[in-house]
Amino acid sequence: MTDTFIQVTKGAEPAETRTAACGAFRWNRQNSLDRGRLVGLLQRHEIVFYEDFRAHGHEFELIRRPTPAPGTPTGRPPSNDFWWFVGDRAVQTELKRPEPSDRDGDARDLGIRIKRSIRKSARAAAEHPVPCRKACFVIDLGERMIPDGLLEMLGRYNGLVRAGHMISPLIDEIWVWSRGRLHAVDLE
């Protein structure tokens, strides 16, 4: 996805030039994070998250996107987004960012959107012909505040799966990143 610009000034650079310059800037920022390991550009919010995550002392390494095997009709196999180094553990982690909404202050609405995103990702990865386990999720809220009750609502994820209310693999960890702080979700 490329950035789009609106030309409002006579004699301004053509949009293609500005788009290419912006892409090069993003590519340089990404290279400072992953040293060229990925295929294609990260989305802007991903770059911001990874820069902020690293600035707050978290160690990680981005995972190279797998390429499809020749003749495979299923497309690219699923993968997690990054290895997160926590103490003596290296955890494959999936990054999710719910789209901002005017209802973000409503824990129920935001929680439903987050759970839906986790379920869709974990299920698709598990059911793919070349399966991948997605068991650790970091939810990036950026500068948005965590609404009251959201962490508790997300903590019921595995309970809902066990009770048959959601069809999804069980997951091991959910973390919420908000305003430069990482919050653990206590899963049932």
N, C-alpha and C positions, 0 to 999 in steps of 0.2 A: 504494500500500500504506500503510495507516495503522498507527500504533503501537498495540499492545494493552496493556492494563493489567489487573491483578487487584485487585479491591476487597477489602481485608482489614480495614478499619476502619469501624465504625459511624459514620454521619454524614459519610463522605468524599464528595468531589465525585462526581457521576455520571461514569461512564467517558467518556460523550460529551463532557463539558466538558473533561476532561483531554486526551482525544484531540485536540479542536479546539485547545486551548492549545498542545499539543506540535506540531501541524501548523503553527500560526502561528509558533512559535519557529523551526521548521525552515525555513519560508518566508522569514522574516527573514534567517536565516543564508545561505540560497541567494541572496536578493536582494543581499546584500553581495558575493557572488561574481560573479553574472551580470547584475545590474541589470535583472532581469525579462525576460531574453531567452528563457527556456525555457517550454515548455508543461508544466505539472504539476510535482510535487515531485521533486527528486533523492532517491535513497535515502540514508539516514543515512551509510553508509560512503563514499559519493561526496562528500558535503559535508565529512566529516572529511579525506578524501584531498586535496580541492582546497584546503581551509584550510591543511593541513600543507604541501602543495606550494608554495603561495604564500608561506607563512611562511619557507620555505627558499630563497626568492629566485627561484623559477621564475615566468616570465610566461606567461599563457595567457588564452584567451577561450573561454567555452563556446559550442558551436554550437547554434543553435536547431533543435529537432526539426522536420523537414519535415512538412507536413500532407498527407494523401492528396488526390489530385485527385478532384473529384466524379465519381462513376460508375466509379471504378477499383476493381476487386475485389481487388487485391493488397495493400491496406492501405497503411500509411505507408512511404514509401521509406526505405531505410537511410541512415544518416549516421554520421560519426564523432562523438566526444564533445566534443573541444575542439581549438582551434588552439593549438599550443605554439610559443612564440617562442623560438628557440634561436639566439643570435647574430643573423645576418642572414637566418635561415630562419624561415618560418612553416609548421609541419608539422601536417596534420590527423592527429589522434591518437585512438585508441580505448583506453578504460580498461577493464581486466578485473580482477576480483577473484575468485580461486578461493575457494570456500566452505571455511572452516576444517574440518580433519579431524584425527582423532587420529593420522593417518599423515603429517602435514605435514613431519615430520623426515625422511621417506623421499623423497629427491630423485626417484627414479623415479616414484613414485605422484603426487607433486605436479606433476612435469614432464608426465606423461601428461594430467593434468586441465587444465593450462594449454594444452598444445598442442591438445587437443580443443576448448577454448574459442576459441582463435585460429582454428583451422581452420573451425569452425562459423560464426563471425562473418564471416571473410573470404570464405568460399564463398557464404554466403547473400547478402551484399552484392553480390558479383560476378554472381550468377545471378538477381538480382531484375530484373523488367522495367524498372525505373529503377535501373540499376546504380550502385554507389559503390565506389571502391577503398579498402580498408582495408589500409594498408601499414605503419603505425607503431602499436605496441602498448605501453602501459605496464601492467605487471602489478603490482597493488597488494597487497603482502603485509602492509601495516600494520605492526604491531609484531612480526610473526613473523620469525624469522631465516631467511636463505637457506640451505637445506641444502647440504652439500658436493656438488658435481657438478651442481647444478641449472642454473647458467648455461651450462655446457658442453653439457648435454643440450638446452636450448632453442636453443643455437647450431647444432644439427644440423637445425633445422626445414626450411630450404630444401633441404638435401641430401636429406632424406627425400621432399620433394615432387619434386625432380628425378629421384630414383631410382624414382618411382612408388609409393612406400610410403604416400603420403597424397595425396588429391585435394584440392588447395587452390591458390589463387594464391600466387605467391612474395610474400614480404613484405620490406620494406626495413629495419625496425628493431624490436627488442624491447628494452625497458628494464624493470628490476625495481626497484620502490620498496619498501624495507624499512628500518624503524626510522629514517625521516627521511633516508635516503640513496638516491640513484639509481645503479643499476648497469647499465652497458651490456652487452648480450649480443653477442658477436662471432659474427655469422651467417656460415655457410659460403658 
